[in-house]
Amino acid sequence: MFEGGVRPLVPTGGTAGALGVPGGELAPGPVTFPEDVAGLLASLGAGRALAGVVEGLLARLLVTAQDADDECSTADRDAVPPLFTNESGTESTLVAASEQRRTMGVEEAGDSGLLGLGASGLGELAAACHRLAAWAAWGEALAAACLTGCPELSSHPGQWGPHGEVSPVVGYEERRFNATCLLSTRLGISRTRAGQMVDHGQALMSMGFGPTEVMERCGVLDSAKASLVTRRLEDVPVPVALAVQDKVLPQAPRRSVSQVGRDIERALMEIDPDGHAERSQNNTERRCVSRPRPAGEGLCQVRLLLPTMDALLLDATLDAIAASARACGEKRSLG
């Protein structure tokens, strides 16, 4: 992304400190109009234009790999083997191209001029990258959802329509399973995570989640919050889902994921109190305990999804155990 064709801070024949177009020269020195740059970053939605501006700014932090500090000798650099030395394919090609440059250390960043943006400008730069990440997750989810419509993922031609089109209903579970397997292998993620990606993409492409889709596409709502909304509202009627989104989404960008979850629960109770019992029953049926997963040498983590009262009882029991251990001299346990 940063090798060639970057959007520089100075267009050819332009003014120092101004954002330009690909093909110009990246000017050294500080950014001379930090307020303008911060305003531009804040005003752009996720997409090509914002990516170009971000690319031009972050390119200031990249230097050629040969321009290492004097402390690092040529022999030391030669002793460091490149990544993917025995691999071939797209990944190794991308890594090999990226290895031609390195990112400056924090102590060197002052020479890049990027610190001239100040706290406000750098905060907007981080926010812009956050919007781009949300936009990328939106595209990833839509591509995953579309993957379930590919006829080659079905092994039963009889389930296709007379003109070769894929039936939206017959054979869907098979295509979804094959899609999750393909995504799991290609992206290096679990099938469960791939399935969540597919479900999120299909929700975004449905009528009931238009507001969430718009906010994630422009980067205002990050993928964690957008996925939470579609997951919590996937089984409720469309009018209820839309009403809840109208109530929750305006404040969602500046609230944490946990806070958005609580906002959704309160909105559901206000908008559709009659459906509370059914929703609670459906959610309770999803209770589960994960298998131990490594969490560092000598440690594992286990995830519990429990009914509310069971979770509160477990928490109270653990609090009592912690208090007892604290009384016996255990320093790590909370009283």
Secondary structure, DSSP 8 states (H G I E B T S, - for coil): --SSS---SS-TT--TT----TTS----S--S-HHHHHHHHHH--TTHHHHHHHHHHHGGGEEETT---TTS-HHHHHHS--TTTT--SHHHHHHHHHTTEEE--GGGGGGGTGGGGHHHHHHHHHHHHHHHHHHHHHHHHHHHHHHTT-GGG-S-GGGB-TTS-B-SSTTHHHHHHHHHHHHHHHHT--HHHHHHHHHHHHHHTSGGGHHHHHHHHTTSS-HHHHHHHHHHHTTS-HHHHHHHHHHHGGGGGGS-HHHHHHHHHHHHHHH-GGGHHHHHHHHHTT-EE---EE-STT-EE--EE--HHHHHHHHHHHHHHHHHHHHTT-SSS--
